[in-house]
Amino acid sequence: MDRAQVNDAPNGATAYVPPYQLTEGQPAPFAANAGLSYMAFDRDGDAGTAEAMKDAFAEVASGDSQAVVEMLKTAPPGAIETKWGPAFRTYEECLAYIHEQDIQAPEGGLALPLRYTIFEKPSYTIVPSNAFWRDPGRKDDAKTFRKYERELGRPCLYFPQIMRDARRMEEYYAGLSPDSPECMDRLGVSLAHLESKCRNFYDAAEVERVFYPEIEKLLLDFFPGATDALVYNHDVFNKDYEGDRTEDQDNKNPGVAGGYANLVHNDLNDNSGRVRCRELLTKNLRNFGRMQHYTEAEADEKMSRRFMSINLAKPMETVGQYPFVLCAWPSFADQAYITNYRIYDDRVGETTRFTYRPEHEWYWFPQQKSNEVSMLKCYDSVTDGSVSRWSFHTACVDPTAPEDAPCRKNVVVRSFVFF
């Protein structure tokens, strides 16, 4: 996007406003402002956060999400008939339905419940670090919004899905190896291998010093034509961790997450893929990795070529329970995503959710080993439909795992790859 387009943004905004992009053939998303980034509503460098807060409270006042919650509460026991098919309030009910219907999975696969939203409207989250939560003058607003955020997780239901073994990819796509860049281009998912020299993934400084460069090298080796790879942050997941879980953003320490995101989602979208890249290149905003020193013009030039956002997940030990599962691009390429806005003090992030479709093509790596790195695409700047734009993903409960199976312990890094 050139400077003239930036200056022509609504309300005289001078901030970087990403071009409105949709993949060829993709319907418009469920989003605020007809899909326009909140960066277009920048006021004195606030990146549109004031406008987003206003819209967030308007959404709370509408009561739309609460109405869906009440509908679910008052529905009769058992299956709930939705426009996407039968769904269930609990994992156990959905699993019983799968058994009753004798839904079968291919060898190496699973038939299991996955949790999707059924709320087809944009939604809002005010992140914990936002000063809003500590403003003594907004205690009543905070209480109101906290209730909304709690309710926001409830317009979701479990739907039956089939999980395929990603290591058997060539059985589903002739000649397509899961550990190839072609698999990423076609499906938005792939597999890599790494024997890491990082010994303590709970030590954020060691992860940045040792693991980040390893992953950057892996990405440059994996993608032909890649000229630069930047790992910019990471998360650590371990439900059973007994040490200090405290997050310390100032010291680039993400802490240790005790939960697993069990809602179908993607981390980026058409807007946030470009905005996140731009703020890393020009501002180093929340960059845990190598410092970047690009001018606006240099960032324009770098982003004029193809770039991708890739998430990579490496277990610390063989995964027993709560596996990380990925959905392949072709099965939802023509589906509208639902935008969730994450409001910080200095930016408005955009993530996405998706409603259920039985044809969604889900993959997992059974008993994923510590040297296996699952890769998923969160964004691709190519919009002509020739390659995958993104995958979406979630965590799930493996109903075949032993009761004492160890919960997933892994590190997830986020990166951009440039060509």
C-alpha positions in Angstrom: 0.0 0.0 0.0 1.5 3.4 -1.0 1.6 6.6 1.0 -1.3 8.2 -0.9 -3.5 5.3 0.0 -2.5 5.7 3.6 -3.3 9.4 3.6 -6.7 8.7 1.9 -7.8 6.5 4.8 -11.1 7.4 6.6 -11.0 10.3 9.1 -7.6 11.5 7.8 -5.6 8.6 9.4 -1.9 8.6 8.7 -1.1 5.2 10.2 -0.3 2.2 8.0 -3.6 0.8 6.8 -3.4 -2.6 5.1 -5.0 -3.0 1.7 -8.4 -4.7 1.9 -7.6 -8.2 0.7 -9.7 -11.3 0.0 -8.6 -14.5 -1.6 -10.0 -15.0 -5.1 -13.4 -16.6 -4.6 -13.6 -16.0 -0.9 -16.8 -14.3 0.5 -16.5 -11.2 2.7 -15.8 -12.0 6.3 -18.0 -11.4 9.3 -16.2 -8.2 10.4 -16.6 -4.6 11.6 -16.3 -1.7 9.3 -17.0 -3.9 6.2 -13.6 -5.6 6.9 -11.5 -2.4 7.1 -8.7 -2.5 9.6 -9.1 -0.4 12.7 -5.8 1.2 11.8 -7.9 3.3 9.4 -9.4 5.0 12.5 -6.1 6.0 14.1 -6.2 9.0 16.4 -2.9 10.5 17.4 -1.1 7.2 17.1 -3.7 5.1 19.0 -3.9 2.6 16.1 -7.7 2.8 16.2 -8.0 1.4 19.7 -10.5 4.1 20.8 -12.8 3.3 17.9 -12.5 -0.4 18.7 -13.3 0.1 22.3 -16.4 2.1 21.3 -17.5 -0.7 19.0 -16.8 -3.3 21.6 -19.2 -1.7 24.1 -21.8 -1.3 21.4 -21.6 -5.0 20.7 -22.0 -5.7 24.5 -25.0 -3.4 24.5 -26.6 -5.3 21.6 -26.9 -8.4 23.6 -26.6 -10.6 20.5 -24.1 -13.1 22.0 -26.1 -13.3 25.2 -29.2 -14.2 23.1 -27.4 -17.1 21.6 -26.2 -18.2 25.0 -29.8 -18.1 26.3 -31.0 -20.2 23.3 -28.4 -22.9 24.1 -29.3 -22.8 27.8 -33.0 -23.4 27.1 -32.7 -25.9 24.3 -33.8 -29.5 25.2 -31.2 -32.0 26.3 -29.3 -33.9 23.7 -28.5 -32.8 20.1 -29.1 -29.3 19.1 -30.1 -28.9 15.4 -28.1 -26.1 13.8 -28.0 -25.0 10.1 -24.6 -26.9 10.0 -26.0 -30.2 11.4 -26.4 -31.8 14.8 -24.2 -30.3 17.6 -23.7 -30.8 21.3 -23.1 -28.8 24.4 -20.6 -31.2 25.8 -17.7 -33.3 24.5 -19.2 -36.4 26.1 -22.6 -36.0 24.4 -20.9 -35.5 21.0 -18.6 -38.5 21.5 -21.7 -40.7 22.4 -23.3 -39.5 19.1 -20.2 -40.5 17.2 -20.4 -44.0 18.7 -24.1 -44.3 18.1 -23.7 -43.3 14.4 -20.7 -45.5 14.0 -18.7 -42.7 12.4 -15.4 -44.2 11.3 -12.0 -42.7 10.6 -9.4 -44.0 8.2 -6.4 -45.9 9.5 -4.3 -43.8 11.8 -7.2 -41.3 12.2 -9.8 -40.5 14.8 -13.5 -39.7 14.9 -13.9 -37.1 17.7 -15.7 -33.9 18.8 -14.3 -30.5 17.9 -15.5 -27.3 19.3 -16.7 -24.5 16.9 -18.3 -21.2 17.3 -21.9 -20.8 16.2 -21.9 -17.0 16.6 -21.6 -15.4 13.1 -20.8 -11.8 14.2 -17.5 -10.1 14.9 -16.5 -10.2 18.6 -14.1 -8.3 20.9 -11.6 -9.1 23.5 -9.7 -6.5 25.7 -6.4 -8.1 26.5 -5.3 -8.3 30.1 -2.4 -5.9 29.7 -4.8 -3.1 28.5 -4.8 -0.2 31.0 -8.6 -0.3 30.8 -8.6 -3.1 33.4 -6.7 -1.0 35.9 -8.6 2.3 35.5 -10.4 3.0 38.8 -12.8 5.2 36.9 -14.0 2.3 34.7 -14.7 -0.4 37.3 -18.3 -0.7 36.3 -17.4 -0.9 32.6 -14.8 -3.6 33.4 -17.3 -5.6 35.3 -19.8 -5.4 32.3 -17.1 -6.3 29.8 -15.8 -9.2 31.9 -19.3 -10.7 31.8 -19.4 -10.3 28.0 -16.1 -12.0 27.6 -17.2 -14.9 29.8 -20.3 -15.3 27.7 -18.4 -15.0 24.5 -16.9 -18.5 25.0 -20.3 -20.1 25.4 -21.9 -19.7 21.9 -19.9 -22.7 20.9 -20.8 -26.3 20.3 -19.1 -29.7 19.7 -19.5 -31.2 16.2 -18.3 -34.6 15.0 -15.2 -34.6 12.9 -12.8 -37.0 11.3 -9.0 -36.6 12.0 -6.6 -38.0 9.4 -3.0 -39.0 10.1 -0.9 -36.3 8.4 2.1 -38.7 8.1 -0.1 -40.6 5.6 -0.6 -37.6 3.4 0.4 -39.4 0.2 -2.5 -41.8 0.7 -4.9 -38.8 0.4 -2.9 -36.7 -2.1 -0.7 -38.8 -4.5 2.9 -37.8 -4.5 2.4 -35.1 -1.8 4.8 -35.6 1.1 3.8 -34.0 4.4 7.4 -32.8 5.0 7.5 -30.7 1.8 7.0 -27.0 0.9 4.5 -28.2 -1.7 2.3 -29.6 1.1 2.4 -26.2 2.8 1.5 -24.4 -0.5 -1.4 -26.7 -1.2 -2.8 -27.4 2.2 -1.4 -24.9 4.7 0.1 -27.6 6.9 3.3 -29.6 6.8 5.9 -31.4 9.0 9.5 -30.7 9.6 12.2 -32.4 11.8 14.6 -30.8 14.2 17.0 -32.1 16.8 17.2 -29.0 19.0 20.1 -28.1 21.1 17.8 -26.1 23.5 17.8 -27.9 26.8 15.4 -25.9 28.8 12.3 -24.6 27.0 11.1 -23.0 30.2 14.1 -20.6 30.1 12.9 -17.8 27.8 16.4 -16.4 27.3 17.7 -19.8 26.2 14.8 -20.3 23.8 15.5 -17.0 22.2 19.3 -17.6 22.1 19.2 -21.2 20.9 15.8 -22.2 19.5 14.9 -19.1 17.5 18.0 -19.3 15.3 17.4 -23.1 14.8 13.8 -22.5 13.6 14.9 -19.6 11.3 17.5 -21.9 9.7 14.9 -24.7 9.4 12.5 -22.3 7.6 15.2 -21.1 5.2 16.2 -24.6 4.4 12.5 -25.8 4.1 11.2 -23.1 1.7 13.1 -22.7 -1.7 13.6 -19.1 -2.5 13.2 -17.8 1.0 15.5 -14.9 1.7 14.8 -14.2 5.4 13.0 -15.8 8.3 12.1 -14.0 11.5 11.0 -15.8 14.7 9.4 -13.1 16.8 7.8 -14.8 19.8 6.9 -18.1 21.4 4.5 -19.8 23.9 5.1 -22.8 26.2 2.3 -25.2 27.0 2.3 -27.6 29.9 -0.9 -28.3 31.9 1.0 -30.1 34.6 3.9 -27.7 35.1 4.6 -27.0 38.7 7.0 -24.1 38.4 6.4 -20.4 38.1 4.0 -19.7 35.2 4.2 -15.9 35.4 4.3 -14.0 32.1 6.8 -11.2 31.9 6.5 -9.3 28.6 9.1 -6.8 29.5 11.7 -9.6 29.8 10.4 -11.5 26.8 9.1 -14.3 29.0 5.7 -15.8 27.9 5.3 -17.8 31.1 3.8 -21.3 30.9 0.3 -21.8 29.7 -1.8 -24.2 31.7 -4.6 -24.6 29.2 -5.0 -25.6 25.6 -7.1 -23.6 23.1 -10.0 -25.9 22.3 -11.8 -23.7 19.8 -11.4 -23.8 16.1 -9.5 -20.6 15.1 -6.6 -18.9 13.2 -4.2 -16.4 14.7 -4.2 -13.9 11.8 -6.3 -12.8 8.8 -6.2 -10.6 5.7 -5.6 -7.4 7.8 -3.5 -8.6 10.8 -1.1 -10.7 8.7 0.1 -7.4 7.1 -0.2 -5.2 10.1 1.7 -7.6 12.4 4.5 -7.9 9.8 4.7 -4.2 9.4 4.8 -3.4 13.1 7.6 -5.9 13.6 9.7 -4.6 10.7 9.4 -0.9 11.5 8.7 -0.8 15.3 9.9 -4.1 16.7 6.5 -4.1 18.5 6.4 -7.1 20.8 9.3 -8.7 19.0 11.1 -11.3 21.2 13.6 -12.1 18.4 16.2 -10.3 16.2 15.8 -6.5 16.2 14.5 -5.1 12.9 15.5 -1.7 11.5 13.4 -1.1 8.4 12.2 2.3 7.3 8.7 2.7 6.1 9.9 2.6 2.5 12.1 -0.4 3.1 9.2 -2.3 4.7 7.0 -1.4 1.7 9.6 -2.9 -0.6 10.0 -6.1 1.5 6.3 -6.6 1.8 5.7 -6.0 -2.0 7.1 -9.5 -2.5 5.6 -12.7 -1.1 5.7 -13.3 2.6 4.1 -15.8 5.0 3.4 -16.2 8.7 4.2 -19.8 9.9 3.5 -21.2 13.4 5.7 -24.1 14.4 5.0 -26.5 17.3 7.6 -28.8 18.8 6.9 -31.2 21.6 9.3 -31.5 24.5 8.4 -35.2 24.7 6.0 -37.5 22.9 2.5 -36.1 23.0 0.0 -38.3 24.8 -3.0 -36.1 25.3 -4.4 -32.7 24.0 -2.8 -33.0 20.6 -2.5 -30.0 18.3 -4.6 -30.5 15.2 -4.7 -28.7 11.8 -7.3 -28.1 9.1 -6.2 -28.1 5.4 -6.9 -25.1 3.3 -8.9 -26.4 0.3 -11.7 -27.6 2.5 -12.6 -24.1 3.7 -11.1 -21.8 1.0 -14.5 -20.5 0.1 -15.7 -20.0 3.6 -16.2 -16.7 5.3 -14.2 -16.3 8.5 -15.5 -14.5 11.6 -13.2 -11.8 13.0 -12.3 -11.5 16.7 -10.7 -8.2 17.6 -8.1 -8.2 20.4 -7.8 -4.7 21.8 -4.4 -3.6 23.2 -3.3 -0.2 24.4 -1.4 0.4 21.1 -2.9 -1.9 18.5 -6.0 -3.9 17.5 -5.1 -7.5 16.6 -7.4 -9.6 14.5 -7.9 -13.4 14.8 -10.5 -15.5 13.2 -13.0 -18.2 14.0 -14.9 -20.5 11.7 -18.2 -22.3 11.8 -18.5 -26.1 11.3 -18.6 -27.8 7.9 -18.6 -31.6 7.7 -16.1 -31.4 4.8 -13.4 -29.7 6.8 -10.2 -31.8 6.3 -8.5 -32.2 9.7 -5.1 -33.7 10.3 -3.0 -34.7 13.3 0.3 -36.3 14.0 -0.5 -39.3 16.3 2.0 -39.5 19.2 4.0 -36.6 17.8 7.7 -37.0 18.7 10.0 -34.4 20.2 11.9 -34.1 16.9 8.8 -33.6 14.8 7.8 -30.0 14.2 4.2 -29.4 13.0 3.9 -26.4 10.8 0.8 -24.4 10.0 0.3 -21.3 7.8 -1.4 -18.4 9.5 -1.1 -16.0 6.6 0.1 -15.8 3.0 0.3 -12.6 1.0 -0.5 -14.4 -2.3 -4.3 -13.8 -2.8 -4.9 -15.3 -6.3 -5.9 -18.7 -5.0 -2.8 -20.4 -6.4 -1.6 -21.3 -2.8 -3.1 -21.8 0.6 -3.8 -18.6 2.5 -3.9 -20.2 6.0 -4.8 -23.2 8.1 -7.0 -23.1 11.1 -6.3 -25.2 14.2 -7.3 -26.2 17.7 -6.5 -28.6 20.5 -8.6 -31.6 21.2 -9.1 -34.5 23.6 -8.0 -37.8 22.1 -10.6 -40.3 23.3 -8.3 -43.3 22.6 -5.5 -42.1 24.9 -4.9 -43.8 28.2 -6.2 -42.0 31.2 -2.7 -41.4 32.5 -1.4 -40.3 29.1 0.9 -37.2 29.6 -0.6 -34.0 28.5 1.1 -32.1 25.6 4.3 -30.2 26.6 5.4 -28.1 23.7 6.8 -24.9 22.5 5.1 -22.9 19.8 7.0 -20.2 17.9 5.6 -17.6 15.5 7.5 -16.5 12.4 7.4 -14.6 9.2 9.2 -16.0 6.1 10.1 -13.6 3.2 10.9 -14.3 -0.4 
